[in-house]
């Protein structure tokens, strides 16, 4: 299964989609398959400022609890409210309706640690 | 990585495969929670071929197992199986096992995949030290093991066998299917009724085809659907069953694990009595008033789960540690097991669980969390 080519992928399996100074962050299909069914999502609230590599939330699945990292620097502007009622969206549509947060980014430097879809899919077939 | 005889079955059913104790095993097929609910409501089929299967044959097989296992072996009837521990000299747990008595001098033992090499080595050492005459044969690679679990499993099997539905819990029968010899036992690790089947590797395809004729396992309402190791873990947690590496371990005193029924501290008594490895240490523990902490259940407030290693506190004081925890698909709350000071075991006793990032409120709850409804 190929990952979308309009975003970059971190070593900890978050996808980062940058449009201007807006970033959308989510988890890859590979990551959610490892987690198994997601039961609870707790992301940092709008206004939370973070640096590249900081933890911006936690995802709880039946099997495990996992920290979510962001590789850009910026401030959370929105969290995906739909995940509150239906955390399973993360499993069913990780690249679309299961997005985690949106952020206004002030520095993209950390995204250099990320790789493109082709390289990610090669590492995680 | 090692593969089981059901590998193609897993691929055919689109399993998400993972490494488990060196075996390539299915974690999930169509969703962990759905698989869990399928087993509670109807039936699931689990590949447990990664577990070790070791046969003991010969004059001293019984005496050997009597000394190696914490549970009484000599009074078992052929056709009976028993859950037991294998302990170390300190009274810690080397493994938990199921012993099948096939005949007077013939036994089969099922051990955990992660402990197979260690247990075989331990047994070889004991055998040499005691100078016992019997043959120990690791049959893991030559056989497969499949668990069929759920309230509708016995009815399904009843279409093919009149005898199997009459089996009592922890009894087994030997069945012939064409040229294959099967061991079918009324056992399991889910808290549901069902069976576990041990059969020659080469006959798995045939046996499944035979059993599953007329069952479309891809249909959402099929009587039987595949279930992975993920669901197996949440099912056994709801059933309050211990898992090696969590509730059981070399450093964990056997009398603290909630399986006292499987520890016979008097088994050296009587004509054919034998002391087991670790018995002296456990007798000492008991004489001193028992372990300071024992296994307890917890139900948490809120949606956050407690995981292995989280510290249990009461009024700031360290009173225990979590060994397993997950959101319970059946109960709809987060459940956990852990070792807790014995003075605090009364149900509803409030505790705090420190996850390292936050503190979760929880109450002590009786084990098991889930009991199958009585047939009626």
Interface residues (C-beta under 8 A of the other chain):
Chain A: X33 X34 X36 X37 X39 X40 X42 X58 X60 X62 X63 X64 X65 X91
Chain B: X16 X18 X27 X28 X31 X32 X33 X36 X230 X233 X234 X303 X304 X305 X307 X326 X327 X329 X355 X357
